[in-house]
Amino acid sequence: MEDLTTGPLTRHLLKTTSFMLVTMIFQTLYFLIDLYWVGRLGTHAVAAVAIAGNATFIVLALTQMLGVGTTTAVSHAVGRKSHSDAQLVFNQAQVLAVVIGIVFLIAGMLVRLPFSRAMSADTETAALAAQYLLWFIPAMALQFVLVAQSAALRGVGNFKPGMLVSTGSVIINMVLAPFLIFGWVTHHPMGVAGAALASFIAVVIGNVWLLTFFLKPGVFLAFTPSDWKPRPELWGAMLKVGLPAGAEFALMAVYLFIIYALARPFGAAAQAGFGIGMRVLQAGFMPVVALGFAVGPVAGQNVGARRRDGVIETFRSAVIMAVGAMALFALLCHLVPSALIRIFSSDPQVVAVGDEYLRIISWNFVASGVIFVASSMFQALGNTVPSLLASMVRIFVLAIPAVFLARLPGFQLRWMWYLSVASVTLQLVISLLLLRREFRRRLPAGVPAGALAAATVPAGAPATTAVPAPATVPTSVD
């Protein structure tokens, strides 16, 4: 366990971000290398994996819901110096992760074929997407326990085990993928299904590996069977924080569904170009995503310790880092977008769509980086509803005009990219205004650290089941 409430907060941010950045780098390398190998199978294969990958955003929504609630609750408990609360939250998170994972596995298998047919531009793409999902859905179902354990470790300031496991499992995935896709050594090429099977094997190994960190003697967080009995009041408190954050990723899935549906008449090449563009964005956004993972526990422990100045300093430092990183990535995508797309496809139509997408959408990047930081701050404060509201406004501003414009003669995909720039700019303004309001309400200025309101305890529940929520006292952040 590491105390993130003392010492230079910028140093804590840089240290924790560096751990997460290593994880993000290897995760992104996996995405890009996987796409490179799948790209050797043709345009239909690329489009199929891109479409199947949309299901990842559903998983991200659910894991974000679980992970944010766990990290926030654990970090607040650590900030209060309450080991028993942190231990209880950790164990309850594991039980909840198993339940959600089983439900997702069943539901995913039931909708696998209808989803593939509905999202694909042709029957060949749909068949390949269904093959990929056959192994990828079980792999995603296993992610929930992995996320719950990693989130709890982040809450106590221990990023190293998650980094080691994530990096190791990604390396395993990258090594296995070409052997299974092309049948190297095995002489049984599996195509896109091989890429998904490599992911499944890697996730299984990752789960077993991370489990060993909690079985060592003297660990701060350990499996305690007496804490496994479901505690609905604690689940509710965790999900109250995590659900809006998860809904934000669900909105991203809605966004992708709209884009793919409107791009369907343009053919598989257009879907592949957009899919590659999205993978490039995943690569470029990794520094700010890593920063977001770091901001949550650092600010969260300071919220739990009632250190207003520490929370504000964390936000300001993170914004400066995010703006710098995203400005560089925006410049790269604005100047040489075609070169980035050609790494994964030589199809002129695919390159043309991806080039146009990156060139226009790059105007979003700095705003998106600040939005990531603001979203993490809402999580640390224990109220993710404002972040969800800002995301909903963005989707509505994009979706409604896009559906209308798609009915007009001469409709072009770039119209949606320009709508996206406008909608993200609006989301940034709303996020910052709502965050300022949360600072005023939850971090009153001029009040001694120990005088802020204590945690909210559910009616009839023991004190150890509480997930703290700072007081809502109107004041000024200035």
JONOR-V171149 format. One record per residue. RES is the residue in one small letter. OMEGA is omega in whole degrees, -180 to 180 (none if undefined). Layout:
# JONOR-V171149
{{RES OMEGA} {RES OMEGA}}
This chain:
# JONOR-V171149
{{m 180} {e 179} {d -179} {l -179} {t -179} {t -179} {g -179} {p -177} {l 177} {t 178} {r 177} {h 180} {l -178} {l -179} {k -178} {t 178} {t -179} {s 176} {f -179} {m -179} {l 176} {v 178} {t -178} {m -179} {i -179} {f 177} {q 180} {t 176} {l 177} {y -179} {f -176} {l 179} {i 177} {d 179} {l 178} {y -179} {w 179} {v 179} {g 177} {r -179} {l 177} {g -176} {t -179} {h 179} {a 178} {v 180} {a -179} {a 180} {v 177} {a 179} {i 178} {a 179} {g 176} {n 178} {a 178} {t -179} {f 174} {i 178} {v 178} {l 178} {a -178} {l 180} {t 176} {q 177} {m -180} {l -175} {g -179} {v 178} {g -180} {t -179} {t -179} {t -178} {a -179} {v -178} {s 177} {h 179} {a 178} {v 178} {g 178} {r -177} {k -180} {s -180} {h -178} {s 178} {d 180} {a 180} {q -179} {l 180} {v 180} {f -178} {n 178} {q 178} {a 179} {q 178} {v 180} {l 179} {a 179} {v -180} {v -179} {i -180} {g 180} {i 179} {v 180} {f -179} {l -179} {i -178} {a -179} {g 180} {m 180} {l -175} {v -175} {r -177} {l 178} {p 180} {f -178} {s -180} {r -176} {a -173} {m -172} {s -179} {a -180} {d -175} {t 180} {e 178} {t -180} {a 180} {a -180} {l 178} {a 179} {a 177} {q -179} {y -177} {l -179} {l 177} {w -175} {f 178} {i 176} {p 178} {a 180} {m 179} {a 180} {l -178} {q -171} {f 178} {v 179} {l -179} {v -179} {a 180} {q 180} {s -180} {a 179} {a 178} {l 177} {r 180} {g 179} {v 177} {g -179} {n -177} {f -170} {k -179} {p 179} {g 179} {m -178} {l -178} {v -179} {s -180} {t -179} {g -178} {s 178} {v 178} {i 177} {i 180} {n -178} {m -179} {v -177} {l -170} {a -177} {p 178} {f -178} {l -180} {i -174} {f 179} {g 176} {w 180} {v -177} {t -177} {h 177} {h -179} {p -178} {m 179} {g -177} {v 179} {a 178} {g 177} {a 180} {a 179} {l 177} {a 178} {s -179} {f -180} {i -179} {a -180} {v 177} {v 179} {i 180} {g 178} {n -180} {v -178} {w -178} {l 179} {l -177} {t -180} {f -178} {f -179} {l -179} {k 179} {p 175} {g 180} {v -178} {f 177} {l -177} {a 177} {f -179} {t -177} {p -180} {s 178} {d -177} {w 178} {k -176} {p 178} {r -175} {p -178} {e 178} {l 176} {w -180} {g 180} {a 178} {m -178} {l 177} {k 177} {v -173} {g -174} {l 178} {p 179} {a 177} {g 179} {a 177} {e 178} {f 175} {a 177} {l 176} {m 176} {a 177} {v 178} {y -179} {l 178} {f 180} {i -179} {i -178} {y 179} {a -179} {l 179} {a -176} {r 180} {p -179} {f 175} {g -177} {a -179} {a 179} {a 179} {q 179} {a 179} {g 177} {f -180} {g 178} {i 178} {g 178} {m 178} {r 176} {v 177} {l 178} {q 180} {a -177} {g -178} {f -173} {m 178} {p -177} {v 174} {v 177} {a 178} {l 179} {g 177} {f 180} {a -177} {v -176} {g -179} {p 179} {v 178} {a -178} {g 178} {q 178} {n 174} {v 179} {g 179} {a 179} {r 180} {r -178} {r -178} {d 179} {g 179} {v -179} {i 180} {e 178} {t -179} {f -177} {r 180} {s -178} {a 179} {v 179} {i 179} {m -178} {a -179} {v 180} {g -178} {a -175} {m 176} {a 178} {l -180} {f 179} {a 179} {l 180} {l -178} {c 179} {h -175} {l -174} {v -178} {p -178} {s -180} {a 179} {l -179} {i -177} {r 176} {i -172} {f 179} {s 176} {s 179} {d -177} {p 180} {q 178} {v -179} {v -178} {a 180} {v -179} {g 178} {d -179} {e 180} {y -177} {l -177} {r -178} {i -173} {i -180} {s 176} {w 180} {n -159} {f -179} {v 178} {a 180} {s 178} {g 179} {v 178} {i 177} {f 180} {v 180} {a 179} {s 178} {s 178} {m 176} {f 179} {q -179} {a -180} {l 178} {g 178} {n -177} {t 180} {v 179} {p 179} {s 178} {l 180} {l 179} {a 178} {s 179} {m 177} {v 180} {r -178} {i -180} {f -180} {v 178} {l -169} {a -174} {i 176} {p -178} {a 179} {v 179} {f -178} {l -179} {a 180} {r -176} {l 176} {p 178} {g 180} {f 180} {q -179} {l -177} {r 176} {w 179} {m -180} {w 177} {y 175} {l 180} {s 179} {v -180} {a -176} {s 179} {v 177} {t 178} {l 179} {q 179} {l -179} {v -179} {i -179} {s -178} {l 178} {l -180} {l 178} {l 176} {r 178} {r 179} {e 176} {f 180} {r -175} {r -169} {r -180} {l -177} {p 180} {a 175} {g 179} {v 179} {p -175} {a -177} {g -176} {a 178} {l -174} {a -180} {a -178} {a 176} {t -179} {v 179} {p -177} {a 177} {g -177} {a 175} {p -176} {a -176} {t 179} {t -174} {a 169} {v -170} {p 173} {a -179} {p -176} {a 177} {t -177} {v 179} {p 177} {t -178} {s 177} {v -177} {d none}}
